[in-house]
Structure formats: C-alpha cells, structure tokens
Amino acid sequence: MSKKLLSIAVKGKKSVWGFNFYADPKYLKTWRDDGLDIVEIENVVPQWVVDFNLVRQWCFLQDLFNLKSPFNIKDEKNHIIDTKEEK
C-alpha cells in the first residue's frame, strides 16, 4: 500500500509536540494499540489560505484533486459525520 501523511503527538514534561511523517497506514492499529497518538492528515493548508479565509474552499479543491469525496466527513473510526444542520 502507498504511504500516507501522518502526524504523531509526543508529550514532554511541559509541552506536546507534533511531528508529520510518511508511513504505511497498515501499522496504524498496532501503533495506536501501543498507546501512540497518531492521526492521518487529510488536508494540508498553507498560512496564506487561512489569512484569506479560504480554508473550506482550499480543502474542497484539494479533496477533488485527490479524488476524495469532499461531501463526506469521517471521524476517527471512519464513520461518516452528518454535516447537515438540524432546524
């Protein structure tokens, strides 16, 4: 399988540090079972996009380019989250 961009959180005595790395996602369950805090990175957003308030549009286009469905948001257990607001 191809490698994916992941992020690991490392807790020190005073701070929590995050590091991004590429790895095969088949090891995610093993790492998480061992107590590591690892998440898969879905979108990478540059600061200028945040400054211009274009994050939603950036992620939508990035998902289209990566052939993902930008209309489905999933939680950690890969369940689709309903994004419709209740009225």
N, C-alpha and C positions, 0 to 999 in steps of 0.2 A: 504494500500500500504506500501511497505517497506521504511525504512528511507534511505536517501542518504546523502553523504558528501557534505556540502555546505560551502561557505565562505562569510562572511559579512564584508564590509568595513565600519569602523567607523571613521569619520572625527573629529579631535580635533582642537584646535586653531592653532597648529603648524605642526601637523603630521596627517597622515592617517594610521590607524591600521587595520590589517586584522585578523579575527578570524575564525577558522574552527569549524563546529559543524554538528551533525547529526540531520536531521529533515525530516518530511514528505513533499515531493515536492508539494503536493496539495495546500499548503499555499503560494507558491512562488508568484503567481499572486497578491494575497492580499498584501503581504509584499512589492512587487515592486510598486504596485499602491499607497502604503502609503509613498513611497519615499526611501525605504531601498535599498541599493546597495548590492544585493545578487547574487552570481553566483554558478552554480553547478560545482563541481570539478570532472573532468573526469579521470585524472591520477595523482598519487602521485609519485614523482621522488626523490629518495634519492640523497644526495650531491655527493656520490662516483660515481653514474651513470653519473652525469653532469661532474665530474672531468675526467672521462674516455671517454667523448664524445659519450655516448651510449644512449642518451635520446630517439632518434627516435626508436631504437630497443627495448628499455625498454617499451615505450608506446605501440608499436605494439604487443609485447608479453602480456602485461597487458590487452590490449583490447581483444586479443584472449582468454585469460584465463577467462575474464569476459563475454565472448560470445557476444562481440560487433563487429561490422564490422570495422576493422582498416582502411578500404579504404575510408570511408565516413567521412568527417569533416563537422560539422554543426556549424552554427552561433547561436547567442542568440535567434533567432526566430525559431530555429530548421530547417533551410533551409540548404540543402547540399551545401557546397562550392566546386566549381570545382578546384581540385588541379593540373590539367594539365597545364603546362606552354605553353603559346602561342608562336608559332615560326614565 
